């Protein structure tokens, strides 16, 4: 069951923000785990969700295995996915154990798809607000809106899941929308968890990119996070995104690695 976010801490009091990056990711999985078609496995040594072959992606994080049992525990979790012939994603952050967990993931057939920067923004040090580009409206919305037509089962699950998560009590997730003449063109989500605000799913439609819309969305999420009392915001950034996030106040504190065991039918 999703727990209420921890009370905000003061960064100057020694808050371990690098650890909070992965902790917030686990909270993100726990929130998805409240959906009726998703299995949540919030175990003492790992947090993972299973949704089959639909949204959200089957994912695991916050492993706390020993060197002795790591390979076996990963294999146990993978069994559920092998049974249903579905993919499994594994997120490795600064708090994952053992430190060489990648070796054990690889031994179980996972491959590392990407290394991301674990970044954080000190909300006490936000600069002047970023203005949205001319003609673009950025706002906090109660009900998240899909940027693309909801024409497939996966998209329908995503739309339904995001709506249900937005209705979850206590409220821990907030959605921000960018629109042009009433048309949704960009979005991002902020999750309260583990004493920080996590920024997820920053997306702008291709024809509207490179205009500053993504930066304006993230800035709006940061200012809302500060308003409700959080000292820091965290996210995982690819190489392309890290420059934009640095522009709005983020700096790299750690690394996140994303591993995947692909679908069996795709491997045949």
Buried (B, 14 or more C-beta within 10 A) or exposed (E): EBEEBBEBBEBEEEBBBBBBBBBBBBBBBBBBBBBEEBEBBBBEEBBBBBBBBBBBBBBBBBBBBEEEEBBEBBBEBBEBBEEEEBBBBBBBBBBBBBEEBBEBBBEBBBEBEEEBBBBBBBBEEBEEEBEBBEEBEBEEBEEBBBBEEEEEEBBBBBBBBBBBBBEEEEEBBBBBBBBBEEEBBBBBBBBBBBBBBBBBBBBBBEEBEEBBBBBBBBBBBBEBBBEEEBBBBBBBBEEEBBEBBBBBBBEBBBBBBBBBBBBEEEEE
